[in-house]
Structure formats: structure tokens, C-alpha cells
Amino acid sequence: MKTIGFIGGGKMGEAIFSGLIRTGACSAGDIAVSCRTNEKCGVLEAKYPGVRTYNTSGEEGVAAITKDSDVLVIAVHPGEGNAIMEQMEKYLDPARHLVVSIMAGVTTDYMETFIKKTPLVRVMPNTPLSVGEGVTGICGGKNASPEQVEEVVSMFSNLGLAVVLPEKNIEALTGVSGCGPAFCAQFLCGLADAGVALGLTRDIAIRIAAQTLAGTGKMVLEGNVHPEVLKDGVCSPGGSTIAGCIYLEQNAVRGAAAGAVQAAVNRVKAVAEEAK
């Protein structure tokens, strides 16, 4: 089994490796994680027995995790990426290593100015990976073979939906699925608030709102039902649902959702530019 090293043990990195361990895609002993402090390393070791940790506050830590891993996942903020890639490049073996980046907005062309020969695959996952319901967009760099891209697809398919996209579409996916959980959570809160206002307890309101969103998504995915068809199937003539749908349209909910995605994509691009 290949060893997967995560350079960055933050929320997204942890969502990925915890999901891989939980689903049995790999064992804890196949996972290495780097952190900036010994304290954080200790927390992860206690939480995930068997996982190896490295302090990468200095280059020696980056060298160690690079040498001890076959697949390296760069899971840091784009602003930290340049220094990490400069350090990694000294210890990468193109015949052995595969680099996977989850840095939002950072293109393969840009990363390949640092990682010159080692195969590189760019991915954009989202946090529901931690419960096996994630979405990951994937595209390969110029040195990555179709087999290596498929290796990454296979890894992330254990955690939800994994799709290969042209790199020009990765930002759009970032806005919809990468940022989407926060947008869905806001809508969920609105449904729950209404339930509370109408007499439900907060706990029950949140649970039924969450299950309603989860079930709706499952109908679209597993039943291959277009959202408009699904909506029309719930709306009876002169009924309560169509009255609510008209209210949503009057308050531009679709436009607000589309605007939120565009605003998120604009910020992704700005952050990537700031990191250069």
C-alpha cells in the first residue's frame, strides 16, 4: 500500500485522511501528516492512533515527510504554498512520487514552475468528504499520466463523487461544491428557524431540515431526477408548496444562490493572485 503524506493537517486535510481511514481505503499506518507545531501533531496522533506526524515548521520536516511518502497531498493555504513547494522540490523523485494539490485557485501551470518534473494532480474537494458524501473535482498536470489521474479519482471516490474536469472548470466547481456546504447550511438554518417560529424545538427543526436537504439531494443523484421535475412533483395546483416557491422567486433565492457562487469564485481567484 502506498503511503499518503498530507502536508497540512487542517480542516480539509483532516477531512480527507479521516475519511480514507473511516472507509477502510487505507489504514492509519499508511497516513503521514505534517503540522506546524508539536502540540497539533500530538493532538492528531491521539485522535488517529497509527498516523505518523511531522513538524514542518522547518525544511527538515518537509524533507522527512516527502521522503517517507509516495503520494504527497499539499493541503495548505495558497499563501503558504510557494515555500512548501520550493522545499518539497529538493526531495521529490519523479519516478516515485505523485503530488496532489488541494490549494484553491492555484493552477497546475503555476505549481509546475516549482514542481518541475514530478507528476502533479490538482483536486478541489469539499468538507462532506469526512462523512463519505463529498464532491471532488480533479485535473492532471502536464506530467501526470491518465493512470495517475485515475489513481487520484479512485482515492477520492471512496469519499463521495469524484469528477475529472478541464482545469478551466475547477473554479466553477469550487464555487458550487467547495463553498456550497456553507450556502446549504445557511438555507438549512432558515428552514430550521421557520420551524422553531412555528413551534418546533430547535433540535427537531434542525434534524428535519437537514434530512430534507439530504433526501432531496439523494433523489436527484440516485433517481436521476432533474431539480425542476422534482419541484414540480411536489407542487400541487393551488397548493402550499407552489405558494412557497413563488415567495422564494419573489425574493430572488435563485439569483442570490448564483450570486454567492460567483462572489466565492471571484474571491478564490483573488486569493490565488495574492499568493503569487
C-alpha positions in Angstrom: 0.0 0.0 0.0 1.3 3.5 -0.9 1.9 5.9 2.0 0.0 9.1 1.6 1.6 12.2 3.2 -0.6 15.2 4.0 1.4 18.5 4.2 -1.1 20.4 6.3 -3.4 18.8 8.9 -6.1 21.5 8.9 -9.8 21.0 8.4 -9.7 19.9 4.8 -6.6 17.7 5.1 -8.1 16.0 8.1 -11.5 15.6 6.3 -9.7 13.7 3.6 -7.4 11.4 5.6 -10.1 10.7 8.3 -12.5 9.7 5.5 -9.9 7.4 4.0 -9.3 5.7 7.3 -13.0 5.5 8.2 -13.9 3.9 4.8 -11.1 1.4 5.0 -9.5 2.8 1.8 -6.2 2.8 3.7 -5.1 2.2 7.3 -3.9 4.8 9.8 -0.4 3.4 9.3 -0.4 4.4 5.7 -1.1 8.0 6.6 1.5 10.7 7.4 0.5 14.2 8.4 2.5 17.4 8.9 1.7 20.2 11.3 3.3 23.5 12.2 3.5 22.7 16.0 4.3 19.7 18.1 1.1 20.3 20.0 -1.0 19.8 16.9 1.0 16.7 16.0 0.2 15.3 19.4 -3.5 16.0 19.0 -3.7 14.2 15.7 -1.6 11.2 17.0 -4.0 10.8 19.9 -7.1 11.2 17.7 -5.9 8.8 14.9 -3.7 6.1 16.5 -1.1 4.8 14.0 -0.9 8.0 11.9 2.6 9.4 11.7 3.1 13.1 12.2 5.9 15.5 11.3 6.6 19.1 12.4 7.1 21.1 9.2 7.8 24.4 10.7 11.3 23.9 9.2 12.6 22.4 6.0 13.8 19.2 7.7 10.2 18.3 8.4 9.2 18.8 4.8 12.1 16.7 3.7 11.2 13.9 6.1 7.5 13.6 5.1 8.4 13.8 1.4 11.0 11.0 1.7 8.6 8.9 3.7 5.6 9.2 1.4 4.7 8.0 -2.0 1.7 10.4 -2.6 2.0 13.9 -1.2 -1.1 16.0 -0.7 -0.4 19.7 -0.4 -3.2 20.8 2.0 -2.1 24.3 3.0 -3.4 27.8 2.4 -2.3 29.1 -1.0 -0.3 31.8 0.7 1.9 29.1 2.2 2.2 27.0 -0.9 5.2 28.7 -2.6 7.6 28.0 0.4 6.3 24.4 0.7 6.7 23.6 -3.0 10.2 25.1 -3.1 11.2 22.9 -0.2 9.5 19.8 -1.5 11.1 20.0 -4.9 14.5 19.3 -3.5 13.4 15.9 -2.2 10.9 14.7 -4.8 11.6 11.7 -7.0 9.6 11.9 -10.3 9.9 8.1 -10.7 8.3 7.5 -7.3 6.2 10.5 -6.1 2.8 11.8 -7.1 1.9 15.3 -5.8 -1.8 16.2 -5.2 -2.7 19.8 -4.5 -5.9 21.0 -2.9 -4.8 24.7 -2.9 -7.8 26.7 -4.1 -7.2 28.7 -7.2 -3.6 27.6 -7.7 -3.2 26.3 -11.3 -1.1 23.3 -12.4 0.8 25.6 -14.7 1.8 27.8 -11.7 2.6 24.9 -9.5 4.8 23.3 -12.2 7.1 26.3 -12.1 8.1 24.9 -8.7 7.4 21.2 -9.1 9.1 20.8 -12.5 9.2 17.0 -13.2 7.2 15.2 -10.6 3.6 14.2 -11.7 1.1 16.6 -10.3 -2.7 16.4 -10.0 -4.9 19.3 -8.8 -8.0 18.5 -6.9 -10.8 20.6 -5.3 -12.6 18.6 -2.6 -15.2 19.8 -0.1 -15.8 19.1 3.6 -18.6 16.5 3.3 -15.8 14.1 2.3 -15.4 13.4 6.1 -18.8 11.7 6.1 -18.4 10.0 2.7 -20.6 12.4 0.8 -18.1 14.7 -0.7 -17.5 16.2 -4.1 -14.0 16.4 -5.7 -13.0 18.0 -9.0 -9.8 16.6 -10.5 -7.5 17.6 -13.3 -4.0 16.4 -14.2 -0.9 18.5 -14.8 1.3 18.1 -17.9 3.5 15.4 -16.3 0.6 13.3 -14.9 -0.4 10.2 -16.8 -4.0 9.1 -17.3 -3.3 6.2 -14.9 -2.1 8.6 -12.2 -5.1 10.8 -12.6 -7.3 7.7 -12.3 -5.4 6.7 -9.1 -6.5 10.0 -7.6 -10.0 9.5 -8.8 -10.0 6.1 -7.2 -8.8 7.6 -3.9 -11.4 10.3 -3.7 -14.2 8.1 -5.0 -14.0 6.4 -1.6 -15.2 9.7 -0.1 -18.1 10.6 -2.5 -18.4 11.9 -6.0 -15.1 12.4 -7.9 -15.2 14.0 -11.4 -12.5 14.8 -13.9 -12.8 18.2 -15.3 -10.9 20.5 -17.6 -8.9 22.8 -15.4 -10.8 25.9 -16.7 -13.9 24.5 -14.9 -12.3 23.9 -11.5 -13.1 27.4 -10.2 -16.8 26.9 -11.0 -16.8 23.6 -9.2 -15.1 25.4 -6.2 -17.9 27.9 -6.0 -20.7 25.3 -6.3 -19.4 22.4 -4.2 -16.3 23.8 -2.3 -18.2 26.7 -0.9 -21.7 25.2 -1.3 -21.8 23.4 2.1 -21.8 26.9 3.8 -24.6 28.1 1.4 -26.6 25.0 2.1 -26.1 25.4 5.8 -27.5 28.9 5.6 -30.6 27.7 3.8 -30.9 24.9 6.3 -30.7 27.4 9.2 -33.5 29.4 7.5 -35.8 26.3 7.3 -35.0 25.4 10.9 -35.7 29.0 12.1 -39.1 28.8 10.5 -39.8 25.5 12.2 -38.8 27.0 15.6 -41.0 30.0 14.9 -43.9 27.7 14.2 -43.4 25.7 17.4 -40.8 23.0 16.8 -37.9 22.6 19.1 -34.6 23.7 17.7 -33.1 20.2 17.8 -36.1 18.7 15.9 -36.2 21.6 13.4 -32.5 21.3 12.5 -32.8 17.5 12.1 -35.8 17.5 9.9 -34.4 20.4 7.8 -31.1 18.5 7.4 -32.8 15.3 6.4 -35.0 17.1 3.9 -31.9 18.6 2.2 -30.1 15.2 2.3 -33.1 13.4 0.9 -33.6 15.9 -1.9 -30.0 15.6 -3.0 -30.3 11.8 -3.0 -33.4 11.9 -5.2 -31.5 14.0 -7.7 -28.4 11.8 -7.7 -29.8 8.3 -7.3 -33.1 8.8 -9.0 -31.6 10.9 -11.8 -34.4 13.4 -11.3 -33.9 17.0 -12.6 -34.5 19.5 -9.8 -37.2 21.2 -11.8 -39.1 17.9 -12.3 -38.6 17.2 -8.6 -40.0 20.7 -7.7 -43.0 20.3 -10.0 -43.8 16.9 -8.5 -44.2 18.5 -5.0 -46.2 21.5 -6.2 -49.9 20.7 -6.4 -52.2 23.2 -8.2 -53.2 26.0 -5.8 -51.3 24.2 -3.0 -49.0 25.3 -0.2 -45.7 24.3 -1.9 -46.2 26.4 -5.0 -47.1 29.4 -2.8 -43.8 28.9 -1.0 -41.9 28.6 -4.3 -43.4 31.8 -5.6 -42.3 33.5 -2.4 -38.8 32.3 -3.0 -38.8 33.5 -6.5 -40.1 36.9 -5.4 -37.2 37.1 -3.0 -34.6 36.1 -5.7 -33.4 33.0 -3.9 -32.0 31.5 -7.2 -30.3 34.8 -8.1 -28.9 35.0 -4.6 -27.5 31.5 -4.8 -25.9 32.1 -8.2 -24.5 35.4 -6.9 -23.0 33.7 -3.9 -21.2 31.2 -6.1 -19.9 34.0 -8.4 -18.7 36.0 -5.3 -16.9 32.9 -4.0 -15.2 32.2 -7.3 -14.1 35.9 -7.6 -12.5 35.6 -4.1 -10.8 32.3 -5.0 -9.1 33.9 -8.0 -8.1 37.0 -5.9 -6.6 34.8 -3.2 -4.6 32.8 -5.7 -3.2 36.0 -7.2 -2.3 37.4 -3.8 -0.4 34.2 -3.1 1.9 34.5 -6.1 
